[in-house]
Amino acid sequence: MAKTLLVTGAAGFIGANFVHYWLGTHPEDRVIAYDALTYAGNRANLASVEGNANFAFVHADICDEAGVTKLMRDETVDTVVHFAAESHVDRSISGPDAFIETNVIGTHSLLKAARTVWLDGAGKAHRFHHVSTDEVYGSLAPDAPGFFEAQQYQPNSPYSASKAASDHLVRAYHHTYGLQVSTSNCSNNYGPFHFPEKLIPLCLTNILRGRELPVYGDGSNIRDWLYVEDHCRGIELVLNKGEVGECYNIGGNNEWNNLAIVKLLCERLDARFAADPSLRESYPDAPQSRGESADSLVRFVTDRAGHDWRYAIDASRIMNELGYAPAETFETGIERTIDWYLANEAWWRPLVQT
């Protein structure tokens, strides 16, 4: 039976990838992309699906409870996939208010709208899927096992605290009101459409422009990396097979420290320039175009306040119960990512003109 999905934050990095993935794998479903188009929301991320008859875009804020309620009712939405969030830790340290407004108040507005539309009267079959982060669990010691679903929450930044609060609201609306919810907590995503303030796209675009590569502290902070399309596959499994009211951790089983990631990207782009001399003409400011290696751009900078040292996901539940497995290795995923940024300069260049 065809579904009508409301995808919040659909013009952002993960949300846009999910829209592309869902329309490609579920062509019978209708997808309504909903986004406030703040600095990280980019309508261009959805350009290739604008002509799809089962796609619609709504420019609006999730904090507009009345507007969301009307839209869900008018469009007979039966599934919400909630990506919309402020997500950059540095920005949450310098300006936490926006994170409370979007991540907490905005999520609550969506939950209230869903309750009104789906639970009033006779009710209707529905699912509210909330996309969260591994950062709600805090920081791991070097030899500690990965985060698991029943792990105690210990958020350490205003960003992760706001996401933890939204997770708890989703849980409460299930247990108090009977809203049919699910939650997924993912590790660091990478891939196409990634806004260039985050580590991997920042490094790629800075190398191509000959800009410094800032590395916090000594670069030893460790993250688990997940190719964004694999994340979309995990959400699909939770929607189709996951237990209502439950949480599922989605990870890539792929831990790297930040400095190793930066050096890997330098090595891969050095190899690309060596194999394809035309890149020197396309990117004259890149260090490779003057005979230098990209790692000449690495600069160590003062560490971020409250910087969590290690994140890692234990994805055994979703793997064992729902049959999840990443389709991409880090080697294949990072090559696909580099390919995309080299082929899509027109997308990222306007975003880094500062």
WONORNOR-V78462 format. One record per residue. PHI is phi in degrees with one decimal (999 if undefined). PSI is psi in radians with two decimals (NA if undefined). Layout:
# WONORNOR-V78462
phi = [PHI;PHI]
psi = [PSI;PSI]
This chain:
# WONORNOR-V78462
phi = [999;-66.3;-111.3;-118.7;-101.3;-103.5;-108.2;-84.6;65.1;-73.8;-96.4;-85.4;-59.6;-73.6;-59.3;-65.1;-61.4;-65.6;-59.7;-59.4;-63.6;-67.6;-64.9;-75.6;-101.6;-132.7;-65.3;-81.2;-86.9;-101.2;-120.9;-105.3;-87.1;-126.2;-155.9;-82.6;54.8;-73.6;-55.8;-93.8;-91.5;-132.4;-58.4;-62.3;-62.9;-110.6;-57.4;-74.1;-111.0;-58.5;-88.4;-71.8;-64.2;-96.9;-119.8;-141.7;-116.7;-124.1;-91.1;-162.9;-101.1;-67.6;-75.9;-83.4;-59.2;-63.7;-65.7;-63.8;-60.3;-62.8;-61.9;-62.7;-72.9;-64.6;-96.1;48.1;-66.1;-118.2;-140.5;-110.6;-117.1;-102.5;-98.6;-54.2;-169.3;-78.6;-133.5;-91.5;-58.8;-57.6;-66.2;-69.8;-75.6;-83.3;-149.2;-70.6;-57.9;-62.1;-73.7;-67.4;-63.2;-77.6;-76.0;-98.7;-63.8;-63.7;-62.9;-64.5;-61.0;-64.2;-62.7;-65.4;-63.6;-62.9;-61.9;-63.1;-76.9;-95.3;-107.3;-68.2;67.7;-76.6;76.3;-152.7;-61.7;-162.4;-150.8;-112.4;-103.3;-107.4;-97.8;-119.0;-137.2;-71.8;-68.6;-65.6;-82.6;98.1;-123.8;-102.4;-73.0;-55.3;-105.0;-76.9;-67.4;-66.4;-60.9;-120.6;-61.5;-91.4;-62.4;-65.7;-75.0;-143.1;-65.4;-118.2;-127.4;-56.5;-60.5;-66.0;-65.8;-68.8;-68.9;-61.1;-61.5;-66.9;-58.7;-67.0;-63.7;-61.7;-59.0;-64.0;-68.6;-74.6;-73.7;-88.3;-109.9;86.1;-62.4;-83.6;-119.9;-150.5;-135.2;-126.3;-114.3;-109.7;-87.7;-60.5;-91.8;-148.3;141.7;-61.6;69.0;-77.3;-60.4;-76.8;-99.9;-89.6;-53.1;-66.4;-67.1;-61.6;-63.8;-60.9;-71.6;-68.5;-60.6;-65.6;-101.4;71.7;-97.0;-62.2;-109.3;-75.3;-121.9;-66.3;56.5;-100.8;78.7;-86.3;-61.6;-111.4;-132.5;-96.1;-108.5;-130.7;-65.7;-60.1;-67.6;-66.0;-62.1;-61.0;-62.9;-64.1;-62.5;-57.0;-63.3;-64.0;-64.1;-87.9;-130.8;-72.1;-81.4;-60.6;85.6;-105.9;-115.3;-134.3;-86.5;-116.6;-133.3;-103.1;50.0;-151.5;-90.1;-139.2;-84.5;-60.5;-65.1;-64.2;-62.3;-60.9;-66.5;-62.3;-63.1;-60.9;-62.7;-66.1;-73.1;-57.2;-65.2;-63.6;-65.7;-66.3;-83.0;-133.9;-58.4;-65.3;-64.0;-66.9;-75.1;-71.4;-130.5;-65.7;-86.6;-67.3;-59.8;-63.8;-73.8;-116.7;83.1;-111.4;-88.0;-62.1;-69.8;-67.5;-89.2;-66.1;-134.9;-86.7;-122.7;-56.3;-64.2;-66.9;-61.7;64.6;-69.2;-63.4;-83.0;-145.1;-121.0;-155.2;-102.1;-95.0;-96.3;-65.0;-65.0;-66.8;-70.9;-75.9;-88.0;-115.2;78.0;-75.1;-156.1;-60.4;-83.5;-104.2;-79.9;-64.9;-63.6;-73.2;-65.4;-71.9;-66.9;-62.9;-67.1;-61.3;-54.2;-66.5;-68.7;-67.1;-86.9;-129.5;-58.6;-63.5;-79.4;-88.0;-58.8;-63.9;-80.3;-116.5;-81.2;-126.5]
psi = [2.29;2.53;2.79;1.97;2.37;2.01;1.91;2.64;0.53;-0.24;0.04;-3.08;-1.11;-0.69;-0.75;-0.74;-0.66;-0.73;-0.83;-0.80;-0.81;-0.76;-0.53;-0.57;-0.28;1.16;-0.26;-0.28;2.70;2.35;2.12;1.96;2.23;2.12;2.47;-0.15;0.88;-2.98;-0.58;-0.08;2.21;1.96;-0.50;-0.39;-0.36;0.18;-0.66;-0.20;0.04;-0.53;0.00;2.25;-0.39;0.27;2.43;2.57;2.35;2.11;1.79;2.93;2.41;-0.28;-0.16;1.43;-0.76;-0.73;-0.74;-0.75;-0.81;-0.77;-0.81;-0.65;-0.82;-0.62;0.07;0.87;2.34;-0.13;2.22;2.26;1.92;1.72;-0.44;2.14;2.59;2.29;-0.02;2.04;-0.77;-0.74;-0.56;-0.46;-0.71;-0.43;1.32;-0.36;-0.73;-0.52;-0.66;-0.73;-0.89;-0.89;-0.58;-1.06;-0.74;-0.76;-0.71;-0.66;-0.74;-0.75;-0.71;-0.71;-0.76;-0.72;-0.76;-0.80;-0.70;-0.46;-0.32;2.58;-2.37;-0.28;3.04;2.76;2.40;2.95;2.32;1.86;2.19;2.19;2.04;-2.81;2.74;-0.24;-0.28;-0.37;-0.21;-2.48;2.52;2.56;2.84;-0.68;0.19;2.57;2.87;2.82;2.37;2.91;-0.56;0.16;2.50;2.38;2.32;1.11;2.48;-0.08;2.79;-0.62;-0.98;-0.56;-0.68;-0.64;-0.67;-0.74;-0.72;-0.65;-0.76;-0.64;-0.73;-0.81;-0.77;-0.67;-0.43;-0.89;-0.52;-0.78;-0.19;0.24;2.36;1.75;2.86;2.74;2.48;2.42;2.06;2.81;-3.08;2.19;2.71;2.80;-2.87;2.63;0.27;2.11;2.31;0.60;-0.25;2.81;-0.99;-0.90;-0.53;-0.81;-0.80;-0.85;-0.58;-0.70;-0.81;-0.40;-0.02;0.50;2.78;2.65;1.69;2.28;2.12;2.39;-2.26;0.11;0.23;-0.11;2.37;2.40;2.67;2.19;2.37;2.16;2.34;-0.62;-0.56;-0.61;-0.76;-0.69;-0.69;-0.75;-0.72;-0.77;-0.73;-0.73;-0.71;-0.52;-0.19;2.71;2.31;2.42;-0.01;2.86;2.54;2.22;2.28;1.99;2.98;-0.01;0.88;1.41;2.29;2.53;2.78;-0.72;-0.67;-0.66;-0.82;-0.79;-0.64;-0.79;-0.68;-0.81;-0.77;-0.70;-0.60;-0.77;-0.67;-0.78;-0.64;-0.61;-0.40;1.58;-0.38;-0.37;-0.49;-0.57;-0.66;-0.57;1.26;-0.35;-0.16;2.51;-0.54;-0.45;-0.22;0.34;0.28;2.87;2.66;-0.48;-0.12;-0.24;-0.16;2.29;2.27;2.27;2.88;2.35;2.66;2.50;2.30;0.52;2.00;2.44;-0.74;2.38;2.49;2.43;2.33;1.81;0.35;-0.54;-0.91;-0.52;-0.79;-0.69;-0.59;-0.06;0.43;2.49;2.34;2.38;-0.44;2.36;2.93;-0.59;-0.80;-0.66;-0.71;-0.57;-0.72;-0.66;-0.80;-0.77;-0.77;-0.76;-0.62;-0.57;-0.15;0.79;-0.62;-0.40;-0.85;-0.44;-0.75;-0.40;-0.23;0.22;1.30;NA]
